[in-house]
Amino acid sequence: MNPLTPCDVPADSAIGREVVEAAYFRDSYRAPLSRGDLGIVPVYAAIFGHSPLVVKLLLVARNAVAGLAGLEVPAVRDVMRFQLREPYGVGDKIGPWPIFAIDAAEIVAGRDNKHLDFRVSVLKATDQDGRASVTVSTVCSTHNLAGKIYLFFVVPFHRFGVQALISRAVAARRL
């Protein structure tokens, strides 16, 4: 059974409705959070801090090519070794990505580049019946044709990868 539910980017996300609505690409997946006591940093780490080696190597290869094209990319060490620490604040890096917003319920990380800007939001919520969930949203705004071409090739891998990371975190009971 797949624990994920595709959904809209939550209206209360710090990404902002205007950015979400203007985005060239966006996706969002909600999963049950059986460990509602977890803080937002451990929730983020439970998902993105356990990437399989093949995913890390693909990201390193992608970054090598992007770096040759003059784009800002994370350091190899930041991709290969997720180091959890607290506290985090805006401007700090969580894994390989700078934080744009953080509070008790949400982390928004990402990067701005000349071809596109992207944001990844990890948002905890509790519904009216007291059930906790986590929603992982990605929003990309392109600046030029290079950004659109990049997304054409990356989006299928992105969708598969994000869903797999969340599903693995749920199955491993990290969430």
SULQUISUL-V653697 format. One record per pair of residues at least 12 apart in sequence whose ideal C-beta (glycine too) atoms are under 10 Angstrom apart, sorted by sequence separation. I is the first residue (numbers start at 1). J is the second residue. D is the distance in whole Angstrom. If there is no record, write none. Layout:
BEGIN
I/J/D ; I/J/D
END
This chain:
BEGIN
8/20/8 ; 9/21/9 ; 63/75/9 ; 64/76/9 ; 82/94/8 ; 83/95/8 ; 90/102/6 ; 97/109/4 ; 98/110/7 ; 100/112/9 ; 108/120/7 ; 109/121/8 ; 122/134/6 ; 123/135/5 ; 33/46/10 ; 60/73/9 ; 63/76/8 ; 82/95/5 ; 89/102/7 ; 94/107/6 ; 96/109/9 ; 97/110/6 ; 98/111/6 ; 107/120/8 ; 108/121/5 ; 109/122/8 ; 122/135/8 ; 123/136/8 ; 9/23/9 ; 59/73/9 ; 60/74/9 ; 81/95/9 ; 82/96/8 ; 88/102/6 ; 95/109/8 ; 97/111/6 ; 98/112/9 ; 107/121/7 ; 108/122/8 ; 121/135/7 ; 122/136/6 ; 123/137/7 ; 140/154/9 ; 13/28/9 ; 59/74/8 ; 60/75/10 ; 63/78/10 ; 78/93/6 ; 81/96/10 ; 87/102/9 ; 94/109/6 ; 96/111/9 ; 106/121/6 ; 107/122/5 ; 108/123/9 ; 121/136/7 ; 122/137/8 ; 140/155/9 ; 31/47/9 ; 60/76/6 ; 63/79/7 ; 78/94/10 ; 79/95/8 ; 80/96/9 ; 93/109/8 ; 106/122/7 ; 107/123/8 ; 120/136/7 ; 121/137/4 ; 9/26/6 ; 59/76/9 ; 62/79/10 ; 78/95/6 ; 79/96/5 ; 92/109/9 ; 100/117/10 ; 105/122/9 ; 106/123/4 ; 107/124/10 ; 120/137/7 ; 121/138/8 ; 138/155/9 ; 8/26/9 ; 9/27/8 ; 10/28/7 ; 75/93/9 ; 78/96/4 ; 90/108/9 ; 101/119/9 ; 105/123/6 ; 106/124/7 ; 119/137/8 ; 120/138/5 ; 121/139/8 ; 140/158/9 ; 8/27/10 ; 9/28/5 ; 60/79/5 ; 74/93/8 ; 77/96/9 ; 78/97/8 ; 88/107/7 ; 100/119/6 ; 105/124/5 ; 106/125/9 ; 119/138/7 ; 120/139/8 ; 7/27/9 ; 8/28/6 ; 10/30/9 ; 56/76/9 ; 59/79/5 ; 60/80/7 ; 76/96/9 ; 100/120/10 ; 101/121/8 ; 102/122/10 ; 103/123/10 ; 104/124/8 ; 105/125/7 ; 118/138/7 ; 119/139/5 ; 120/140/10 ; 138/158/7 ; 6/27/7 ; 7/28/5 ; 58/79/10 ; 59/80/9 ; 74/95/8 ; 75/96/7 ; 88/109/9 ; 97/118/9 ; 100/121/9 ; 105/126/9 ; 118/139/7 ; 119/140/8 ; 138/159/9 ; 6/28/7 ; 7/29/7 ; 8/30/10 ; 57/79/9 ; 74/96/3 ; 97/119/9 ; 117/139/9 ; 118/140/5 ; 119/141/9 ; 5/28/9 ; 6/29/6 ; 7/30/5 ; 56/79/6 ; 57/80/9 ; 73/96/8 ; 74/97/7 ; 97/120/7 ; 117/140/7 ; 118/141/8 ; 5/29/7 ; 6/30/8 ; 55/79/9 ; 56/80/6 ; 74/98/9 ; 116/140/5 ; 117/141/5 ; 118/142/10 ; 138/162/7 ; 4/29/5 ; 5/30/5 ; 56/81/9 ; 95/120/10 ; 115/140/10 ; 116/141/6 ; 117/142/8 ; 137/162/10 ; 3/29/9 ; 4/30/7 ; 5/31/7 ; 56/82/9 ; 72/98/10 ; 94/120/10 ; 116/142/5 ; 117/143/7 ; 136/162/6 ; 2/29/10 ; 3/30/9 ; 4/31/5 ; 5/32/9 ; 53/80/9 ; 115/142/7 ; 116/143/6 ; 136/163/9 ; 3/31/5 ; 4/32/9 ; 51/79/8 ; 94/122/9 ; 106/134/10 ; 110/138/9 ; 115/143/6 ; 116/144/8 ; 2/31/9 ; 3/32/6 ; 51/80/9 ; 105/134/10 ; 106/135/9 ; 108/137/9 ; 110/139/8 ; 112/141/9 ; 114/143/6 ; 115/144/6 ; 118/147/10 ; 136/165/8 ; 110/140/9 ; 113/143/8 ; 114/144/8 ; 115/145/9 ; 116/146/8 ; 117/147/9 ; 136/166/6 ; 3/34/10 ; 51/82/8 ; 106/137/10 ; 108/139/9 ; 112/143/9 ; 115/146/4 ; 116/147/4 ; 135/166/10 ; 49/81/10 ; 50/82/8 ; 114/146/8 ; 115/147/4 ; 116/148/8 ; 134/166/8 ; 49/82/4 ; 63/96/8 ; 113/146/10 ; 114/147/8 ; 115/148/9 ; 118/151/9 ; 136/169/10 ; 48/82/7 ; 49/83/9 ; 113/147/8 ; 115/149/9 ; 116/150/7 ; 49/84/6 ; 115/150/6 ; 116/151/7 ; 134/169/9 ; 60/96/10 ; 115/151/9 ; 118/154/10 ; 134/170/9 ; 45/82/7 ; 59/96/8 ; 74/111/8 ; 113/150/9 ; 44/82/10 ; 45/83/9 ; 46/84/10 ; 73/111/8 ; 116/154/10 ; 45/84/5 ; 72/111/7 ; 44/84/9 ; 45/85/10 ; 56/96/10 ; 71/111/9 ; 72/112/8 ; 73/113/9 ; 118/158/10 ; 72/113/6 ; 134/175/6 ; 42/84/8 ; 71/113/5 ; 72/114/9 ; 120/162/8 ; 133/175/9 ; 41/84/7 ; 70/113/9 ; 71/114/7 ; 132/175/9 ; 41/85/9 ; 42/86/9 ; 44/88/9 ; 51/95/9 ; 69/113/10 ; 70/114/7 ; 71/115/7 ; 122/166/10 ; 41/86/6 ; 49/94/9 ; 69/114/9 ; 70/115/10 ; 71/116/9 ; 41/87/8 ; 48/94/8 ; 49/95/7 ; 69/115/8 ; 39/86/8 ; 41/88/6 ; 48/95/6 ; 66/113/8 ; 40/88/9 ; 48/96/9 ; 45/94/8 ; 48/97/9 ; 66/115/9 ; 44/94/6 ; 45/95/8 ; 44/95/8 ; 124/175/10 ; 41/94/7 ; 44/99/10 ; 44/102/9 ; 48/107/10 ; 41/102/8 ; 48/109/9 ; 40/102/7 ; 43/105/10 ; 44/106/9 ; 45/107/10 ; 40/103/7 ; 41/104/10 ; 43/106/10 ; 44/107/5 ; 40/104/6 ; 43/107/8 ; 39/104/7 ; 40/105/6 ; 44/109/8 ; 39/105/10 ; 40/106/6 ; 41/107/7 ; 40/107/6 ; 48/120/8 ; 47/120/10 ; 48/122/8 ; 47/122/7 ; 71/146/9 ; 44/120/9 ; 46/122/9 ; 44/121/10 ; 45/122/10 ; 69/146/8 ; 44/122/5 ; 43/122/6 ; 71/150/9 ; 43/123/9 ; 44/124/10 ; 41/122/9 ; 43/124/6 ; 69/150/10 ; 40/122/7 ; 40/123/8 ; 40/124/6 ; 66/150/9 ; 15/100/8 ; 16/101/9 ; 39/124/9 ; 14/100/8 ; 15/101/8 ; 38/124/8 ; 14/101/4 ; 47/134/8 ; 13/101/9 ; 14/102/8 ; 36/124/8 ; 46/134/9 ; 48/136/9 ; 62/150/10 ; 14/103/7 ; 36/125/10 ; 43/132/10 ; 47/136/7 ; 36/126/7 ; 44/134/9 ; 14/105/9 ; 15/106/9 ; 25/116/9 ; 33/124/6 ; 43/134/6 ; 62/153/10 ; 13/105/10 ; 14/106/6 ; 16/108/9 ; 24/116/7 ; 26/118/10 ; 33/125/8 ; 44/136/9 ; 62/154/8 ; 12/105/9 ; 13/106/7 ; 14/107/9 ; 15/108/6 ; 23/116/10 ; 24/117/10 ; 25/118/9 ; 26/119/9 ; 28/121/8 ; 30/123/9 ; 33/126/9 ; 43/136/10 ; 12/106/8 ; 14/108/5 ; 23/117/9 ; 36/130/9 ; 38/132/9 ; 40/134/9 ; 10/105/10 ; 13/108/7 ; 15/110/9 ; 23/118/9 ; 28/123/9 ; 30/125/8 ; 36/131/8 ; 37/132/9 ; 62/157/9 ; 10/106/9 ; 23/119/9 ; 36/132/3 ; 38/134/9 ; 34/131/10 ; 35/132/8 ; 36/133/9 ; 19/117/9 ; 33/131/8 ; 34/132/8 ; 36/134/10 ; 20/119/9 ; 32/131/7 ; 33/132/4 ; 34/133/10 ; 35/134/10 ; 58/157/8 ; 19/119/7 ; 32/132/7 ; 33/133/5 ; 20/121/10 ; 32/133/6 ; 33/134/5 ; 31/133/6 ; 32/134/8 ; 33/135/10 ; 55/157/9 ; 59/161/9 ; 16/119/9 ; 30/133/5 ; 31/134/6 ; 58/161/9 ; 15/119/5 ; 30/134/7 ; 31/135/8 ; 14/119/9 ; 15/120/9 ; 29/134/9 ; 30/135/5 ; 31/136/8 ; 55/160/10 ; 13/119/9 ; 15/121/5 ; 29/135/7 ; 30/136/8 ; 55/161/6 ; 14/121/7 ; 28/135/6 ; 29/136/5 ; 30/137/9 ; 13/121/5 ; 15/123/9 ; 28/136/7 ; 29/137/8 ; 13/122/10 ; 14/123/8 ; 27/136/9 ; 28/137/4 ; 29/138/9 ; 52/161/9 ; 55/164/8 ; 9/119/10 ; 13/123/6 ; 27/137/7 ; 28/138/8 ; 51/161/8 ; 55/165/8 ; 10/121/8 ; 12/123/8 ; 26/137/7 ; 27/138/6 ; 28/139/9 ; 9/121/7 ; 26/138/7 ; 27/139/9 ; 52/164/8 ; 10/123/6 ; 12/125/8 ; 25/138/8 ; 26/139/5 ; 27/140/9 ; 51/164/9 ; 52/165/9 ; 9/123/9 ; 25/139/8 ; 26/140/7 ; 48/162/9 ; 51/165/7 ; 10/125/7 ; 23/138/9 ; 24/139/9 ; 25/140/4 ; 26/141/9 ; 47/162/9 ; 50/165/7 ; 23/139/5 ; 24/140/6 ; 25/141/9 ; 49/165/10 ; 52/168/8 ; 20/137/8 ; 22/139/9 ; 23/140/6 ; 24/141/6 ; 25/142/8 ; 48/165/7 ; 51/168/9 ; 21/139/10 ; 23/141/5 ; 24/142/4 ; 47/165/5 ; 48/166/10 ; 50/168/7 ; 20/139/6 ; 22/141/6 ; 23/142/9 ; 24/143/9 ; 46/165/9 ; 47/166/6 ; 50/169/7 ; 19/139/6 ; 46/166/9 ; 47/167/10 ; 49/169/9 ; 20/141/10 ; 47/168/8 ; 48/169/9 ; 13/135/8 ; 15/137/7 ; 19/141/7 ; 25/147/9 ; 46/168/10 ; 47/169/5 ; 50/172/7 ; 10/133/10 ; 15/138/10 ; 16/139/9 ; 24/147/7 ; 25/148/9 ; 46/169/5 ; 47/170/9 ; 13/137/6 ; 15/139/5 ; 24/148/7 ; 45/169/9 ; 46/170/9 ; 50/174/7 ; 10/135/6 ; 49/174/9 ; 7/133/10 ; 9/135/8 ; 13/139/9 ; 25/151/5 ; 43/169/9 ; 46/172/8 ; 8/135/9 ; 9/136/10 ; 10/137/7 ; 24/151/7 ; 25/152/10 ; 46/173/9 ; 47/174/8 ; 5/133/9 ; 7/135/7 ; 9/137/4 ; 27/155/8 ; 46/174/4 ; 47/175/7 ; 7/136/10 ; 8/137/9 ; 9/138/9 ; 25/154/9 ; 45/174/8 ; 46/175/5 ; 3/133/10 ; 5/135/9 ; 7/137/9 ; 9/139/6 ; 25/155/6 ; 29/159/9 ; 27/158/8 ; 43/174/9 ; 4/136/9 ; 27/159/6 ; 31/163/9 ; 42/174/8 ; 43/175/7 ; 25/158/9 ; 29/162/7 ; 42/175/9 ; 28/162/10 ; 29/163/6 ; 27/162/7 ; 31/166/5 ; 27/163/9 ; 29/165/10 ; 30/166/9 ; 31/167/8 ; 33/169/10 ; 34/170/8 ; 38/174/9 ; 29/166/6 ; 33/170/9 ; 38/175/7 ; 29/167/9 ; 31/169/8 ; 32/170/7 ; 35/173/8 ; 31/170/5 ; 34/173/7 ; 35/174/8 ; 36/175/9 ; 34/174/10 ; 35/175/6 ; 34/175/6 ; 33/175/5 ; 32/175/8 ; 31/175/7 ; 6/159/10 ; 6/163/9 ; 4/162/9 ; 4/163/6 ; 4/164/10 ; 2/163/8 ; 4/166/6 ; 3/166/8 ; 4/167/6 ; 2/166/10 ; 3/167/6 ; 2/167/7 ; 3/169/9 ; 4/170/8 ; 3/170/5 ; 2/170/9 ; 3/171/8 ; 3/175/9
END
